[in-house]
Amino acid sequence: MVGALIRLHVSPEAFQAARFSDGPLPVVELIGALMRVGGAPRPPGARWQPPEAVRPLFDLFSPKGELPDFVISRRTEIGAAIDELATIPATRMRTELMTAFQGRPRATWLHGLAAGECSARAILLRGVEAGYRALVEPKWAEIASAAHTDLAHRGRILLREGLARAIASLPSTVGHRGQVVDVDSPVDRGVPVDYGLVFAPSCLLPGTLVITASPGEPVTVVYPAPVAILRARTGRPTTDSLSALLGSRRAAVLRAAAVPRGTTELAAQAGISLSSASEHASALRNAGLIMTTRAGRKVLHTATELADSLMAACDPPLVAAR
């Protein structure tokens, strides 16, 4: 690797607890979308301009391209992420804004956010909500399907060959030596990892991202989904034979079940209704591709070994990691 790095010093216990995420992260996908469209004002008559409520979000990017950590949520549902933003202490926001902008935020509303003003926080919450609805939600089914394809592949490597090989299969922006994980970053810094490490794919983020941990939570490393999957999900020629075999929605449900999930979670990850998810899960169970178990009061659906073999055979090959 070249350039700056975030060096993650992983404790032995945290390294043993390392895992891959349950799915894509809505706020991270929003950040990726913002980075792709850019913050420069567009002239009148331009083909697309971000909604008015979204434009303040561009102010959150520092001159080095960093975002304050409080913005970057690890929640897998947008509602939970917005609820989390609504309760972050103003003191934390102030500290992280002053660090990111070296004490000089450019936008007036950011000074209000640092001062704990409710109106400034409302700007932030409206921006995230509007940005997700405009830039991410229309593509969420494709994003979720692509992410689950990647996660199923990484999960098989993790189970069969171990964590070191699973990390080695990631893009070259992530590497490790022993219990130190290096991640490409705009700035050099070290981050302790005491409560676990989670790896999460992103379809819209152009590079890697580290979500630092709150007390008792794991550090999350977001990596870009492979090019082969992105091409398959952006209208270009695709070899998604699993969707051709099962149908796109049923394939999305099966990929979502690569990790145990309830019916509501399957629906959210596949971007379909609860009734549709239940119907597809039942059909997949009858075909021997999903097993359903009860954990307390919750019903969990999990892909079977037959399903794992089917997904491994059908899913498009991933780009070589190194």
N, C-alpha and C positions, 0 to 999 in steps of 0.2 A: 504494500500500500504506500501511497505517497500523500503528501499534504498533512493537514491536521488530523488528529485522532481523538476520540474519546476512548480512554482505556478503562475497561471495567475489571475491577479486582474482585473476583468471585470467591466467596468463602467456600470451603469444601462442602458444607451443608447446602448452600445455595446452588452449587454446581450440580449436586445430586438431584436437586428439586427442579432443575431447568426443564422447560417444556415448550411446546408450541401453543399458540393461542387457539381459542375456540372459533375464531372467524375474523373478518376484517373489522377495523375500528373506524366508525363513521367520521369522527373529528379528524383523524389522520388523513382519510380520503379527502375531506374538505380542504385540509392544508395542502395536499398534493394538487387539488384542482386550482386553488388560489395561486400556487407557484406556477402552474401551467398557463393560466390566463394572464398573469402578471398584473402589477399594480399601476402601470402607466395609464394616465388618462387617455381615452380613445376619442378621436374627433367625432363631431356630429355626423350622423349617417353611417357610422361604423356598423358592421354586421351584428355585433353583439357587444353590449355593455353590461357590467354587473349591476344587479338591482341596487338602488340607493342604499338600502340597509346593509348591503354586503361590503360596500366600499371602505368603511372604517377598519375592516379586518386587515387590509393591506398595511395599515399603520403599525400593526403589531410586529412586522418583520424588521429586525434590526439591520443596520448597514452591512453586517456580516451575513445576513440571511437567517439569523436565529430567531426563534420565538421564545417568549417567556415560558417557563415550564408549566405554569398554571393553565395555559391555554390548551395544552395537549392532553386530551383525555384518553385513558385506556379502556373506557367503557365501550361495550359492543352494541349498545343501542343509543340512538341520538337523544331520546328523552332523558335517559339516565345521565348522559354526558352534560346536557344543559342543566339538569338539576344540580349536578356536581359543581358546575361553574357558578351557579347562583349562591353557593354556600362557602366558597373559598374565602378565607379571611382577607380583609383588605390589607393587613400588614404583610402577608405573603405576596400579594399582588404588587405592592409598592417595592418590596425588596427585589423581586425578580425583574420588574420593569426598570428600576434604577441600574441593576446589573447589566441587563441586555443593552440598554441605551447609554451606559456610562453616565448615568445621572441626568441625561438630557433627552427625554422622549420628545419626538418631533411634533406629535399631534396634541392639541389642547385637551381633547377628551381623555387621552392617556394620563395626563396630569390629574384629571378628575378621578380616573379609575384608581390611581395610586393614592389619592386622598380619601378614598372610600365613598365617593359620591354615588348615590343610587342611580342617578340619571346616566352616569357613565357606564355603570354595570349593565343597565338596561340596553345601552347601545351594543355592548358586547354580546348579550344574550340574543338580541334581535338579529345581530349580524350572523351569529353561528346558525341560528334557526333558518334564516332566509338563505344563507349560503348553502346549507345542506339541501334544502328543498330545491334550489335552482341548479346546483352544480353536481350534486351527488345522487340524490334520490332517483332521478330518471334512469340512472345507470346501475342502481343498487343490485338488482337481480344478477346482472352480468358480473359485477364486482364480487358479489358473494360466491357465485359459482366458480369464478376463476380462483379466488382465494381458497376455497375448499378443495379444489383440485390440487393446488400447491400443498396445502396442509396435509392432505391424505398421503401425498408422496413423501413429504418430510417425516410424517408419523410412521410410515412403514420403515424408513431408514432408521429412525430412532429406536423402534422396537427390535429390528433385526440386526442392526450393526452398531448401535450405541450413539451417545450424544456427540462424541468427537466427530464421527462420520457425518452426522446430521448437520453439524455446524459447518463442516467442510463442504457440504453440498450447497450452502448458501452462496449468493453472489460474492464476488471478490472484494466488495466493500466491507465484508465482515470476515474476520479471521480470529484464530485463537492459538495460544501457546500455553499449554498446561491449563492453569485456572485463570488466565488473563485473556479477556475477549477484547479485540480492537475493532472499533467501528469508525469508518470515515465520518468526519465532522467538519464544520466550518472553523472550529476552534479546538485547541488542545486543552484537555482537562481529564482528570481522573475521577472515577465514580465508584464508590464501594458498593458491592452487591452482597447484602446480608440475608435477604429474605426471598431468594429465588430469582430466576431469570426466565423471561418469556420472550419468545421470538414470534413476530406477527408479520404476515405479508401485507403489502399494499399494492394496489393496481394503479393508483394515480400519483403516488409520491415518486419523484424522479430519483431519489437517492435514499440513504439510510437516515434513521432518526432514533435517538435514544430518549425514552420517556423515563425520567428519573423517578425514584420511588418516594412515596410518602411513608412515614413510619409504619413498619409491619407489612409493607407491600413489596412485590417484586419490581425489579427494573425491567422495562420492556424495550427490546430492540426491534425496530420496524425495518424490514428490508424490502426492496422492490420485487414485485412478482416477476417471474421470468418473461422474457420477450415473447416466447412462443405462446404463452397464455394470453398476454395482452393483445397480440395480433388476432387470436381466436375470438376475442371479445369486443373487437372494435369494427366489426363489419367486413373484415378482410376474409379471404378464403380460410376455412377452418377444417380441421380433421377431428372434430369433436364427435367421435363415433359413439360415445356413451349417450349423448343427447339424441343422436340418430337412432340408436337402438331403443331407448326408453322414453324419449320425449324430453324436451328441455327442462320442464318443471320436475318431472320424476327424477331425472338425473341430478338436478340441483338438490332435491331432498336427500337422495342417496349420498351425495358428496357431503352434505351438511351432517349426515349421520356418521361420518368418519370418526367423530367423537360422540359419546353419549349425550343425547339431547331430548328434552321434552317436546311434545307436539307444538307448543307455542314457540319454542326456540327454533324448531325446524322451519316453521312458517316464516319467522323473522329472517332467518339466515337465507332462505330460498326466495324471499320476497313475494310470498303468496299468502292467501287467506288461511286461517286456521282450519276451516273445513276442507279446503283443498289439500293441505299438508296431511291431515288425518286420512283422507282418502288415498293419497299416494303412499303414505307409510303402510297402510293396510295392504295395498297391492304389492308393495315391495316385500312385506313380511310373508305374504302368501307365496311369493316366488323364492323365498329362502335368502333374500338379500339383506333383510333387516331382522334383528331379533328385538323383541320388546320385553322389558323387565320392569318390575315395580321396585322403587327405592322409597320406602315410607309411603307417603301419599302421592308421590310423583311417578309417572310412567316415563321411562327412558327408552329411546330407540337407538340402536347401535348397529352399524354395518357389520355383517358377518364376514368370515374369512372368504367365502365365495364372492361377496361383494368387493372385498379388497382386491382379489385376483382380477375381477372384472374391470375395476377402475384402473388397476395397473396396466391392463392390456389395452384399454380403450383411451385413456387420457393421453393428450398430446405429449411428446417427449419434452423434458425441460431443457433449457439452455445449459450448456456445460458451465459449471461453476467457476472453473479456473483455467 
